[in-house]
């Protein structure tokens, strides 16, 4: 009878050990995934913030010389994280960011068309330039309007959602005691 009790206790101990190992592994994976999510949110936030400056620069160019914007909105981080989008837990953020980057791709196409017109404009005679100025002006007004009415408002929404996610996460992290920070104790 004692052997049966010992066997039962051993079985329970092995079962509890396996369950605890799985739980610890799940905890570690969850922690690592959360770190990666925060890293991606930070990278995405920096890219979106940089795009505000880029778009403002495009919007503020003068219409007199029909200059061609020499920059494009940044999409490198987004392109790099598309395989990891499932890590973003906020569906609103995912939807809004996807729409923003779709809008930035559309803006790239508008800029390409404008560049074609502006390139042709440079090599025209004075008379031909006069005829083409309204087309070039309309194209510029179109992409500037798109920046002002579509892209920048969407950027504002995405930035607020990312900030909200980062604030929410910061609130969950327990703060260290002042004493621990001085000594470097985690």
MARNUNU-374482 format. One line per field, with one value per atom (N, C-alpha, C, CB): residue in three letters; x, y, z; residue number from 1; atom name. Coordinates in steps of 0.2 Angstrom, whole numbers, plus 5000, padded with zeros to 4 digits. Glycine has a CB too. Layout:
# MARNUNU-374482
torro = c(ALA ...)
east = c(X ...)
north = c(Y ...)
up = c(Z ...)
pado = c(NUM ...)
mivex = c(CA ...)
# end
This chain:
# MARNUNU-374482
torro = c(UNK UNK UNK UNK UNK UNK UNK UNK UNK UNK UNK UNK UNK UNK UNK UNK UNK UNK UNK UNK UNK UNK UNK UNK UNK UNK UNK UNK UNK UNK UNK UNK UNK UNK UNK UNK UNK UNK UNK UNK UNK UNK UNK UNK UNK UNK UNK UNK UNK UNK UNK UNK UNK UNK UNK UNK UNK UNK UNK UNK UNK UNK UNK UNK UNK UNK UNK UNK UNK UNK UNK UNK UNK UNK UNK UNK UNK UNK UNK UNK UNK UNK UNK UNK UNK UNK UNK UNK UNK UNK UNK UNK UNK UNK UNK UNK UNK UNK UNK UNK UNK UNK UNK UNK UNK UNK UNK UNK UNK UNK UNK UNK UNK UNK UNK UNK UNK UNK UNK UNK UNK UNK UNK UNK UNK UNK UNK UNK UNK UNK UNK UNK UNK UNK UNK UNK UNK UNK UNK UNK UNK UNK UNK UNK UNK UNK UNK UNK UNK UNK UNK UNK UNK UNK UNK UNK UNK UNK UNK UNK UNK UNK UNK UNK UNK UNK UNK UNK UNK UNK UNK UNK UNK UNK UNK UNK UNK UNK UNK UNK UNK UNK UNK UNK UNK UNK UNK UNK UNK UNK UNK UNK UNK UNK UNK UNK UNK UNK UNK UNK UNK UNK UNK UNK UNK UNK UNK UNK UNK UNK UNK UNK UNK UNK UNK UNK UNK UNK UNK UNK UNK UNK UNK UNK UNK UNK UNK UNK UNK UNK UNK UNK UNK UNK UNK UNK UNK UNK UNK UNK UNK UNK UNK UNK UNK UNK UNK UNK UNK UNK UNK UNK UNK UNK UNK UNK UNK UNK UNK UNK UNK UNK UNK UNK UNK UNK UNK UNK UNK UNK UNK UNK UNK UNK UNK UNK UNK UNK UNK UNK UNK UNK UNK UNK UNK UNK UNK UNK UNK UNK UNK UNK UNK UNK UNK UNK UNK UNK UNK UNK UNK UNK UNK UNK UNK UNK UNK UNK UNK UNK UNK UNK UNK UNK UNK UNK UNK UNK UNK UNK UNK UNK UNK UNK UNK UNK UNK UNK UNK UNK UNK UNK UNK UNK UNK UNK UNK UNK UNK UNK UNK UNK UNK UNK UNK UNK UNK UNK UNK UNK UNK UNK UNK UNK UNK UNK UNK UNK UNK UNK UNK UNK UNK UNK UNK UNK UNK UNK UNK UNK UNK UNK UNK UNK UNK UNK UNK UNK UNK UNK UNK UNK UNK UNK UNK UNK UNK UNK UNK UNK UNK UNK UNK UNK UNK UNK UNK UNK UNK UNK UNK UNK UNK UNK UNK UNK UNK UNK UNK UNK UNK UNK UNK UNK UNK UNK UNK UNK UNK UNK UNK UNK UNK UNK UNK UNK UNK UNK UNK UNK UNK UNK UNK UNK UNK UNK UNK UNK UNK UNK UNK UNK UNK UNK UNK UNK UNK UNK UNK UNK UNK UNK UNK UNK UNK UNK UNK UNK UNK UNK UNK UNK UNK UNK UNK UNK UNK UNK UNK UNK UNK UNK UNK UNK UNK UNK UNK UNK UNK UNK UNK UNK UNK UNK UNK UNK UNK UNK UNK UNK UNK UNK UNK UNK UNK UNK UNK UNK UNK UNK UNK UNK UNK UNK UNK UNK UNK UNK UNK UNK UNK UNK UNK UNK UNK UNK UNK UNK UNK UNK UNK UNK UNK UNK UNK UNK UNK UNK UNK UNK UNK UNK UNK UNK UNK UNK UNK UNK UNK UNK UNK UNK UNK UNK UNK UNK UNK UNK UNK UNK UNK UNK UNK UNK UNK UNK UNK UNK UNK UNK UNK UNK UNK UNK UNK UNK UNK UNK UNK UNK UNK UNK UNK UNK UNK UNK UNK UNK UNK UNK UNK UNK UNK UNK UNK UNK UNK UNK UNK UNK UNK UNK UNK UNK UNK UNK UNK UNK UNK UNK UNK UNK UNK UNK UNK UNK UNK UNK UNK UNK UNK UNK UNK UNK UNK UNK UNK UNK UNK UNK UNK UNK UNK UNK UNK UNK UNK UNK UNK UNK UNK UNK UNK UNK UNK UNK UNK UNK UNK UNK UNK UNK UNK UNK UNK UNK UNK UNK UNK UNK UNK UNK UNK UNK UNK UNK UNK UNK UNK UNK UNK UNK UNK UNK UNK UNK UNK UNK UNK UNK UNK UNK UNK UNK UNK UNK UNK UNK UNK UNK UNK UNK UNK UNK UNK UNK UNK UNK UNK UNK UNK UNK UNK UNK UNK UNK UNK UNK UNK UNK UNK UNK UNK UNK UNK UNK UNK UNK UNK UNK UNK UNK UNK UNK UNK UNK UNK UNK UNK UNK UNK UNK UNK UNK UNK UNK UNK UNK UNK UNK UNK UNK UNK UNK UNK UNK UNK UNK UNK UNK UNK UNK UNK UNK)
east = c(5004 5000 5004 4995 5010 5014 5018 5020 5019 5022 5017 5024 5011 5006 5005 4999 5006 5005 5011 5005 5017 5023 5023 5030 5020 5020 5015 5017 5009 5004 5008 4998 5011 5015 5020 5018 5023 5028 5025 5033 5019 5016 5013 5010 5010 5008 5014 5004 5019 5025 5028 5031 5028 5030 5025 5031 5018 5013 5014 5006 5014 5015 5021 5015 5027 5033 5032 5038 5029 5028 5023 5025 5018 5013 5017 5007 5021 5024 5029 5028 5033 5037 5034 5041 5028 5024 5022 5018 5020 5017 5023 5014 5029 5035 5037 5041 5037 5038 5033 5038 5027 5022 5023 5015 5025 5026 5032 5027 5037 5043 5042 5049 5038 5036 5032 5032 5027 5023 5027 5017 5031 5036 5040 5040 5043 5047 5043 5050 5037 5032 5030 5026 5029 5027 5033 5025 5039 5045 5046 5052 5044 5045 5039 5044 5033 5028 5029 5021 5032 5034 5039 5036 5044 5049 5046 5055 5042 5039 5034 5034 5031 5027 5032 5023 5037 5042 5045 5048 5047 5049 5044 5052 5038 5032 5031 5026 5031 5030 5035 5030 5041 5047 5046 5053 5044 5043 5037 5042 5032 5026 5027 5020 5031 5033 5037 5036 5042 5046 5042 5052 5037 5033 5029 5028 5027 5024 5029 5023 5035 5040 5041 5047 5041 5042 5036 5042 5030 5024 5023 5017 5025 5024 5029 5026 5035 5039 5037 5046 5033 5030 5025 5028 5021 5015 5017 5011 5023 5025 5029 5029 5031 5035 5031 5037 5034 5031 5028 5036 5023 5020 5023 5012 5027 5030 5035 5034 5039 5044 5042 5051 5036 5034 5039 5032 5043 5048 5045 5051 5049 5047 5050 5050 5045 5048 5053 5042 5058 5064 5064 5070 5059 5058 5051 5058 5051 5045 5043 5045 5037 5035 5039 5028 5041 5045 5040 5049 5042 5038 5042 5033 5048 5053 5051 5060 5049 5048 5041 5047 5036 5030 5031 5025 5035 5037 5040 5041 5045 5048 5044 5054 5039 5035 5029 5034 5027 5021 5020 5020 5026 5025 5024 5031 5024 5024 5017 5030 5013 5007 5003 5003 5003 4998 5000 4999 5006 5009 5006 5016 5003 4999 4992 4999 4991 4985 4979 4986 4980 4975 4972 4977 4966 4963 4962 4957 4961 4960 4966 4957 4972 4978 4980 4983 4979 4981 4977 4980 4971 4967 4969 4959 4970 4972 4979 4971 4983 4990 4990 4995 4986 4986 4983 4982 4978 4975 4980 4969 4984 4989 4994 4992 4997 5002 4999 5005 4993 4989 4989 4982 4987 4987 4994 4984 4999 5006 5008 5011 5006 5007 5004 5005 4997 4994 4997 4986 4999 5003 5009 5005 5013 5019 5017 5022 5011 5009 5007 5003 5004 5002 5009 4998 5013 5020 5023 5024 5023 5026 5023 5025 5016 5013 5015 5005 5015 5017 5024 5017 5029 5036 5036 5040 5032 5031 5030 5026 5024 5022 5028 5016 5031 5036 5042 5037 5044 5049 5048 5051 5042 5041 5040 5034 5038 5037 5044 5034 5049 5056 5059 5061 5057 5059 5055 5061 5049 5045 5046 5038 5044 5045 5040 5043 5041 5037 5030 5040 5028 5021 5018 5020 5022 5019 5019 5024 5024 5024 5017 5030 5015 5009 5003 5008 5003 4997 4997 4997 5004 5004 5004 5011 5005 5005 4999 5006 4993 4987 4986 4981 4989 4989 4993 4991 4999 5004 5002 5011 4999 4996 4990 4993 4986 4981 4984 4976 4989 4992 4995 4997 4998 5001 4996 5005 4990 4985 4982 4980 4981 4979 4983 4978 4989 4993 4994 5000 4994 4994 4988 4996 4982 4976 4975 4970 4978 4978 4982 4981 4988 4992 4988 4998 4985 4981 4975 4980 4971 4964 4964 4960 4969 4969 4975 4969 4981 4987 4989 4993 4989 4990 4985 4991 4979 4974 4975 4967 4976 4977 4983 4977 4988 4995 4993 5000 4989 4987 4984 4983 4979 4975 4980 4970 4984 4989 4994 4993 4996 5001 4997 5003 4991 4987 4986 4980 4985 4983 4990 4981 4996 5002 5004 5008 5003 5004 5000 5003 4994 4989 4991 4982 4994 4996 5003 4998 5007 5013 5012 5018 5007 5005 5002 5000 4997 4994 4999 4989 5004 5009 5014 5014 5015 5019 5016 5021 5009 5005 5005 4998 5006 5006 5013 5005 5018 5025 5026 5031 5028 5029 5035 5029 5034 5040 5045 5037 5051 5056 5057 5063 5059 5060 5067 5061 5067 5073 5079 5072 5079 5085 5087 5083 5082 5084 5087 5078 5085 5088 5095 5084 5097 5104 5108 5104 5106 5111 5111 5109 5106 5106 5102 5112 5099 5095 5088 5093 5087 5081 5075 5081)
north = c(4994 5000 5006 5000 5006 5012 5013 5010 5008 5009 5012 5002 5011 5014 5021 5010 5023 5030 5034 5031 5031 5034 5035 5029 5030 5030 5036 5024 5037 5042 5049 5041 5049 5056 5058 5055 5053 5054 5056 5047 5053 5055 5062 5050 5064 5071 5075 5071 5074 5078 5079 5076 5074 5075 5079 5068 5078 5081 5089 5079 5090 5097 5101 5098 5097 5100 5101 5095 5097 5098 5104 5091 5104 5110 5116 5109 5116 5123 5124 5122 5119 5121 5124 5114 5121 5124 5131 5120 5132 5139 5144 5139 5142 5146 5148 5143 5143 5144 5149 5137 5148 5152 5159 5150 5160 5167 5170 5166 5166 5169 5171 5164 5167 5168 5175 5163 5175 5181 5187 5180 5187 5193 5195 5191 5190 5191 5194 5185 5192 5194 5202 5190 5203 5210 5215 5210 5212 5217 5218 5213 5213 5214 5219 5207 5218 5222 5230 5220 5231 5238 5240 5238 5236 5238 5240 5233 5236 5238 5244 5232 5245 5251 5257 5251 5257 5262 5264 5261 5259 5260 5263 5253 5260 5263 5270 5258 5272 5278 5283 5279 5281 5286 5287 5283 5281 5282 5287 5275 5286 5290 5297 5287 5298 5305 5308 5305 5304 5307 5309 5302 5305 5306 5313 5301 5315 5321 5327 5323 5327 5332 5331 5331 5325 5324 5327 5317 5326 5328 5336 5324 5338 5345 5349 5347 5346 5349 5349 5345 5343 5343 5348 5336 5349 5353 5361 5352 5362 5369 5372 5370 5367 5370 5375 5364 5380 5385 5382 5391 5385 5383 5387 5385 5392 5396 5392 5402 5388 5385 5378 5384 5375 5369 5363 5368 5365 5360 5353 5363 5348 5342 5339 5337 5337 5335 5329 5332 5330 5325 5320 5328 5319 5314 5311 5317 5305 5301 5299 5294 5298 5296 5289 5295 5289 5283 5277 5284 5271 5265 5259 5264 5260 5255 5251 5258 5254 5250 5246 5255 5249 5246 5240 5250 5241 5235 5230 5238 5231 5226 5223 5230 5225 5222 5219 5227 5219 5216 5209 5217 5205 5198 5198 5194 5203 5203 5206 5205 5208 5212 5209 5214 5203 5199 5201 5192 5203 5205 5211 5206 5215 5221 5219 5227 5220 5218 5222 5217 5229 5234 5234 5241 5231 5230 5237 5227 5242 5249 5252 5254 5251 5253 5249 5252 5243 5239 5242 5232 5243 5245 5252 5245 5257 5263 5264 5268 5260 5260 5257 5256 5252 5249 5254 5243 5258 5263 5268 5266 5270 5276 5274 5277 5268 5266 5265 5259 5263 5262 5270 5259 5274 5281 5284 5286 5282 5284 5281 5282 5275 5272 5276 5264 5278 5281 5288 5283 5291 5298 5297 5300 5291 5290 5290 5283 5287 5286 5293 5282 5297 5304 5308 5308 5307 5311 5309 5310 5302 5300 5303 5292 5304 5307 5314 5306 5318 5325 5325 5327 5321 5321 5320 5315 5316 5316 5322 5310 5325 5332 5337 5334 5337 5342 5341 5342 5335 5334 5336 5326 5335 5337 5345 5334 5348 5355 5359 5357 5356 5359 5359 5354 5355 5355 5358 5348 5362 5364 5372 5364 5374 5381 5385 5382 5392 5396 5396 5403 5395 5394 5388 5395 5382 5376 5376 5370 5379 5380 5383 5383 5388 5392 5388 5398 5383 5379 5373 5376 5371 5366 5368 5362 5374 5377 5375 5384 5376 5374 5367 5376 5362 5355 5353 5351 5356 5355 5358 5359 5364 5367 5363 5374 5360 5355 5349 5354 5346 5340 5341 5337 5347 5349 5350 5355 5354 5355 5348 5359 5343 5337 5333 5333 5333 5329 5333 5328 5340 5344 5343 5351 5343 5342 5335 5343 5330 5323 5323 5318 5326 5326 5329 5330 5335 5339 5336 5346 5333 5330 5323 5331 5319 5312 5309 5308 5311 5308 5311 5309 5317 5320 5319 5328 5319 5317 5310 5318 5305 5298 5297 5294 5301 5300 5302 5305 5308 5310 5304 5316 5301 5295 5290 5293 5288 5282 5284 5281 5290 5292 5292 5299 5294 5294 5287 5298 5282 5275 5272 5271 5274 5271 5274 5273 5280 5283 5280 5291 5279 5276 5269 5275 5265 5258 5258 5255 5263 5264 5266 5269 5271 5273 5268 5279 5264 5258 5253 5255 5252 5247 5250 5245 5256 5259 5259 5266 5259 5259 5252 5261 5247 5240 5238 5235 5241 5240 5243 5242 5239 5241 5246 5235 5251 5256 5253 5263 5254 5253 5258 5252 5255 5260 5264 5256 5270 5274 5271 5281 5267 5264 5258 5260 5255 5249 5252 5245 5258 5261 5263 5267 5266 5268 5262 5271 5257 5251 5246 5247 5248 5243 5237 5242 5236 5230 5230 5229 5225 5225 5224 5220)
up = c(5000 5000 5000 5006 5004 5004 4997 5010 4994 4987 4982 4984 4983 4979 4981 4980 4987 4989 4987 4997 4987 4985 4977 4986 4974 4966 4965 4963 4968 4967 4968 4972 4974 4975 4970 4982 4968 4963 4956 4961 4955 4949 4949 4948 4955 4956 4955 4963 4958 4958 4951 4962 4947 4940 4936 4937 4937 4934 4936 4936 4942 4944 4941 4952 4941 4938 4931 4939 4927 4920 4919 4916 4923 4922 4924 4927 4929 4931 4925 4937 4922 4917 4911 4915 4909 4904 4905 4902 4911 4913 4913 4920 4915 4915 4908 4919 4904 4897 4894 4893 4895 4892 4895 4894 4901 4904 4901 4912 4899 4896 4889 4896 4885 4878 4878 4875 4883 4883 4885 4889 4889 4891 4885 4897 4881 4876 4870 4873 4869 4864 4866 4863 4872 4874 4873 4881 4874 4873 4866 4875 4861 4854 4852 4851 4855 4853 4855 4857 4861 4863 4858 4870 4856 4852 4845 4851 4842 4836 4836 4834 4842 4843 4843 4849 4846 4846 4839 4851 4836 4829 4824 4826 4825 4821 4822 4822 4829 4831 4828 4839 4829 4826 4818 4827 4815 4808 4806 4804 4809 4808 4810 4812 4815 4817 4812 4824 4809 4804 4798 4802 4796 4791 4791 4790 4797 4798 4795 4806 4797 4795 4787 4798 4784 4777 4774 4775 4776 4773 4774 4776 4779 4780 4775 4787 4774 4769 4762 4769 4760 4754 4753 4752 4758 4758 4757 4764 4760 4761 4755 4767 4750 4744 4741 4740 4738 4734 4727 4732 4725 4719 4713 4719 4714 4709 4704 4712 4707 4703 4701 4706 4703 4702 4703 4694 4709 4711 4713 4717 4712 4713 4720 4708 4724 4731 4730 4735 4733 4732 4738 4732 4742 4747 4746 4754 4749 4749 4756 4745 4758 4765 4766 4765 4772 4775 4776 4781 4773 4775 4776 4768 4778 4779 4785 4780 4791 4797 4795 4803 4792 4791 4786 4788 4781 4777 4780 4771 4785 4789 4794 4792 4796 4802 4799 4807 4793 4790 4792 4783 4793 4795 4802 4793 4806 4813 4816 4817 4811 4813 4818 4807 4818 4823 4830 4822 4831 4838 4841 4838 4836 4839 4841 4833 4847 4850 4849 4857 4848 4847 4840 4849 4838 4832 4828 4832 4832 4830 4827 4835 4831 4829 4822 4834 4822 4816 4810 4817 4811 4805 4803 4807 4808 4806 4803 4812 4806 4803 4796 4808 4795 4788 4783 4788 4785 4781 4780 4784 4785 4784 4779 4791 4779 4775 4768 4777 4767 4761 4758 4761 4762 4760 4758 4765 4761 4759 4753 4765 4751 4745 4739 4745 4741 4736 4735 4738 4740 4739 4735 4746 4736 4732 4724 4733 4723 4716 4713 4715 4717 4715 4714 4721 4718 4717 4711 4724 4710 4703 4697 4703 4697 4692 4691 4693 4697 4697 4695 4705 4696 4694 4686 4697 4684 4676 4673 4674 4676 4673 4674 4676 4680 4682 4677 4689 4676 4672 4665 4672 4662 4655 4655 4653 4660 4661 4660 4667 4663 4662 4655 4666 4651 4644 4639 4642 4641 4636 4635 4639 4629 4627 4632 4619 4631 4636 4634 4634 4628 4626 4629 4619 4628 4631 4638 4628 4641 4649 4651 4651 4648 4650 4650 4645 4644 4644 4649 4637 4651 4656 4663 4655 4665 4671 4675 4672 4672 4676 4677 4672 4673 4674 4680 4668 4680 4685 4692 4683 4691 4698 4700 4696 4696 4698 4702 4693 4699 4701 4708 4696 4709 4715 4720 4714 4718 4723 4725 4720 4721 4722 4728 4716 4727 4732 4738 4729 4738 4744 4748 4743 4744 4747 4751 4742 4747 4750 4756 4744 4756 4762 4768 4761 4767 4772 4774 4770 4770 4771 4773 4766 4771 4772 4776 4765 4774 4777 4784 4772 4784 4791 4796 4790 4795 4800 4802 4797 4797 4799 4803 4792 4801 4805 4813 4803 4814 4820 4824 4820 4821 4824 4826 4819 4821 4823 4828 4816 4828 4834 4841 4833 4841 4847 4849 4846 4845 4846 4849 4840 4846 4848 4855 4843 4856 4862 4868 4862 4866 4871 4873 4868 4868 4869 4874 4863 4872 4876 4883 4873 4884 4891 4895 4890 4891 4895 4897 4890 4893 4895 4900 4889 4900 4905 4912 4903 4912 4918 4921 4917 4917 4919 4923 4914 4921 4923 4930 4918 4935 4942 4942 4947 4945 4945 4951 4947 4949 4954 4959 4950 4965 4971 4969 4977 4972 4971 4973 4974 4978 4981 4976 4988 4973 4968 4962 4966 4960 4954 4955 4952 4961 4962 4962 4969 4965 4966 4960 4972 4955 4949 4950 4947 4956 4957 4953 4964 4949 4945 4949 4940)
pado = c(1 1 1 1 2 2 2 2 3 3 3 3 4 4 4 4 5 5 5 5 6 6 6 6 7 7 7 7 8 8 8 8 9 9 9 9 10 10 10 10 11 11 11 11 12 12 12 12 13 13 13 13 14 14 14 14 15 15 15 15 16 16 16 16 17 17 17 17 18 18 18 18 19 19 19 19 20 20 20 20 21 21 21 21 22 22 22 22 23 23 23 23 24 24 24 24 25 25 25 25 26 26 26 26 27 27 27 27 28 28 28 28 29 29 29 29 30 30 30 30 31 31 31 31 32 32 32 32 33 33 33 33 34 34 34 34 35 35 35 35 36 36 36 36 37 37 37 37 38 38 38 38 39 39 39 39 40 40 40 40 41 41 41 41 42 42 42 42 43 43 43 43 44 44 44 44 45 45 45 45 46 46 46 46 47 47 47 47 48 48 48 48 49 49 49 49 50 50 50 50 51 51 51 51 52 52 52 52 53 53 53 53 54 54 54 54 55 55 55 55 56 56 56 56 57 57 57 57 58 58 58 58 59 59 59 59 60 60 60 60 61 61 61 61 62 62 62 62 63 63 63 63 64 64 64 64 65 65 65 65 66 66 66 66 67 67 67 67 68 68 68 68 69 69 69 69 70 70 70 70 71 71 71 71 72 72 72 72 73 73 73 73 74 74 74 74 75 75 75 75 76 76 76 76 77 77 77 77 78 78 78 78 79 79 79 79 80 80 80 80 81 81 81 81 82 82 82 82 83 83 83 83 84 84 84 84 85 85 85 85 86 86 86 86 87 87 87 87 88 88 88 88 89 89 89 89 90 90 90 90 91 91 91 91 92 92 92 92 93 93 93 93 94 94 94 94 95 95 95 95 96 96 96 96 97 97 97 97 98 98 98 98 99 99 99 99 100 100 100 100 101 101 101 101 102 102 102 102 103 103 103 103 104 104 104 104 105 105 105 105 106 106 106 106 107 107 107 107 108 108 108 108 109 109 109 109 110 110 110 110 111 111 111 111 112 112 112 112 113 113 113 113 114 114 114 114 115 115 115 115 116 116 116 116 117 117 117 117 118 118 118 118 119 119 119 119 120 120 120 120 121 121 121 121 122 122 122 122 123 123 123 123 124 124 124 124 125 125 125 125 126 126 126 126 127 127 127 127 128 128 128 128 129 129 129 129 130 130 130 130 131 131 131 131 132 132 132 132 133 133 133 133 134 134 134 134 135 135 135 135 136 136 136 136 137 137 137 137 138 138 138 138 139 139 139 139 140 140 140 140 141 141 141 141 142 142 142 142 143 143 143 143 144 144 144 144 145 145 145 145 146 146 146 146 147 147 147 147 148 148 148 148 149 149 149 149 150 150 150 150 151 151 151 151 152 152 152 152 153 153 153 153 154 154 154 154 155 155 155 155 156 156 156 156 157 157 157 157 158 158 158 158 159 159 159 159 160 160 160 160 161 161 161 161 162 162 162 162 163 163 163 163 164 164 164 164 165 165 165 165 166 166 166 166 167 167 167 167 168 168 168 168 169 169 169 169 170 170 170 170 171 171 171 171 172 172 172 172 173 173 173 173 174 174 174 174 175 175 175 175 176 176 176 176 177 177 177 177 178 178 178 178 179 179 179 179 180 180 180 180 181 181 181 181 182 182 182 182 183 183 183 183 184 184 184 184 185 185 185 185 186 186 186 186)
mivex = c(N CA C CB N CA C CB N CA C CB N CA C CB N CA C CB N CA C CB N CA C CB N CA C CB N CA C CB N CA C CB N CA C CB N CA C CB N CA C CB N CA C CB N CA C CB N CA C CB N CA C CB N CA C CB N CA C CB N CA C CB N CA C CB N CA C CB N CA C CB N CA C CB N CA C CB N CA C CB N CA C CB N CA C CB N CA C CB N CA C CB N CA C CB N CA C CB N CA C CB N CA C CB N CA C CB N CA C CB N CA C CB N CA C CB N CA C CB N CA C CB N CA C CB N CA C CB N CA C CB N CA C CB N CA C CB N CA C CB N CA C CB N CA C CB N CA C CB N CA C CB N CA C CB N CA C CB N CA C CB N CA C CB N CA C CB N CA C CB N CA C CB N CA C CB N CA C CB N CA C CB N CA C CB N CA C CB N CA C CB N CA C CB N CA C CB N CA C CB N CA C CB N CA C CB N CA C CB N CA C CB N CA C CB N CA C CB N CA C CB N CA C CB N CA C CB N CA C CB N CA C CB N CA C CB N CA C CB N CA C CB N CA C CB N CA C CB N CA C CB N CA C CB N CA C CB N CA C CB N CA C CB N CA C CB N CA C CB N CA C CB N CA C CB N CA C CB N CA C CB N CA C CB N CA C CB N CA C CB N CA C CB N CA C CB N CA C CB N CA C CB N CA C CB N CA C CB N CA C CB N CA C CB N CA C CB N CA C CB N CA C CB N CA C CB N CA C CB N CA C CB N CA C CB N CA C CB N CA C CB N CA C CB N CA C CB N CA C CB N CA C CB N CA C CB N CA C CB N CA C CB N CA C CB N CA C CB N CA C CB N CA C CB N CA C CB N CA C CB N CA C CB N CA C CB N CA C CB N CA C CB N CA C CB N CA C CB N CA C CB N CA C CB N CA C CB N CA C CB N CA C CB N CA C CB N CA C CB N CA C CB N CA C CB N CA C CB N CA C CB N CA C CB N CA C CB N CA C CB N CA C CB N CA C CB N CA C CB N CA C CB N CA C CB N CA C CB N CA C CB N CA C CB N CA C CB N CA C CB N CA C CB N CA C CB N CA C CB N CA C CB N CA C CB N CA C CB N CA C CB N CA C CB N CA C CB N CA C CB N CA C CB N CA C CB N CA C CB N CA C CB N CA C CB N CA C CB N CA C CB N CA C CB N CA C CB N CA C CB N CA C CB N CA C CB N CA C CB N CA C CB N CA C CB N CA C CB N CA C CB N CA C CB N CA C CB N CA C CB)
# end
